[in-house]
């Protein structure tokens, strides 16, 4: 018996199953991929000090790692989903989109 432990069962939502996108994922981090990707593919519009944001909402800026992780699911939806619309000028390879998935879906938050 565990002293101080609760017998209440808490559902964390974790089924223990590995996301299929992550099974063969490489280790992708901010340092080895994310920083460069965000700088070159996103911050042209999504940087708080950008001279011209080209219509990007003022509330969506990727100035630092925390800001990126705060919007990770939105980034994945528009930049790595079935019909990616970001960045609007294109120029992102399929491998870069895969690495974006590996980083934001399979990596440790904040890295």
C-alpha positions in Angstrom: 0.0 0.0 0.0 1.2 3.4 -0.9 1.0 6.0 1.9 -0.2 9.3 0.6 -1.2 7.8 -2.8 -4.7 8.4 -4.2 -6.8 5.4 -5.3 -8.4 7.7 -7.8 -7.7 6.8 -11.4 -6.8 9.8 -13.6 -7.2 9.6 -17.3 -4.2 11.3 -18.9 -5.3 10.6 -22.4 -2.1 8.7 -23.1 -3.0 5.4 -24.6 0.6 4.3 -24.7 0.5 4.0 -28.4 3.2 5.6 -30.5 2.1 8.1 -33.1 2.7 6.3 -36.5 4.5 9.4 -37.8 7.0 8.9 -35.0 7.9 5.2 -35.4 10.9 5.8 -37.7 11.4 9.5 -36.7 14.9 10.8 -36.5 15.9 13.0 -33.6 14.9 16.5 -34.7 15.4 19.4 -32.4 15.4 23.2 -32.4 19.2 23.2 -32.6 19.6 20.7 -35.5 16.5 21.8 -37.6 13.9 24.0 -36.0 15.8 27.2 -35.5 16.9 27.4 -39.2 13.5 26.3 -40.5 11.6 28.9 -38.5 14.1 31.6 -39.4 14.1 30.9 -43.1 10.5 29.7 -43.7 8.4 31.5 -41.1 9.9 34.6 -39.6 9.8 36.6 -42.9 6.2 37.2 -41.9 5.8 35.8 -38.4 8.4 37.8 -36.5 7.4 40.6 -34.2 10.0 43.0 -35.7 9.5 42.1 -39.3 9.4 45.2 -41.5 6.5 43.8 -43.6 4.5 41.0 -42.2 2.7 40.5 -45.5 -0.7 40.1 -43.8 0.4 37.7 -41.0 -1.6 38.4 -37.9 0.2 40.5 -35.3 -0.8 37.8 -32.7 1.2 35.1 -34.5 4.9 35.6 -34.1 7.6 33.0 -33.8 10.3 35.1 -32.0 11.5 32.3 -29.8 11.3 28.5 -29.2 8.4 28.9 -26.6 6.3 30.8 -29.1 6.8 28.0 -31.7 5.8 25.3 -29.2 2.8 27.3 -28.1 1.5 27.1 -31.6 2.9 23.7 -32.6 -0.4 22.1 -33.6 -1.4 25.1 -35.7 2.0 25.1 -37.4 1.7 21.4 -38.2 -1.9 21.9 -39.6 -0.9 24.7 -42.0 2.7 23.7 -42.9 2.7 19.9 -42.8 -0.9 18.9 -43.2 -2.4 17.2 -46.3 -2.6 20.5 -48.2 0.0 22.8 -46.7 -0.6 26.5 -47.3 2.5 27.8 -45.3 4.8 29.2 -46.3 2.7 30.8 -49.0 5.7 31.4 -51.2 6.6 27.7 -51.1 10.2 26.7 -51.2 9.8 24.0 -48.4 10.8 20.5 -49.4 8.9 17.4 -48.5 11.9 16.3 -46.3 11.6 19.6 -44.5 7.9 19.1 -43.9 8.7 15.6 -42.6 11.3 17.0 -40.2 8.8 19.6 -39.0 6.5 16.8 -38.1 9.2 14.8 -36.4 10.2 17.9 -34.4 6.8 19.2 -33.3 4.9 15.9 -33.0 7.6 13.5 -32.0 10.2 15.6 -30.2 10.3 16.7 -26.6 8.4 20.0 -26.1 10.8 22.9 -25.7 13.7 21.3 -27.6 
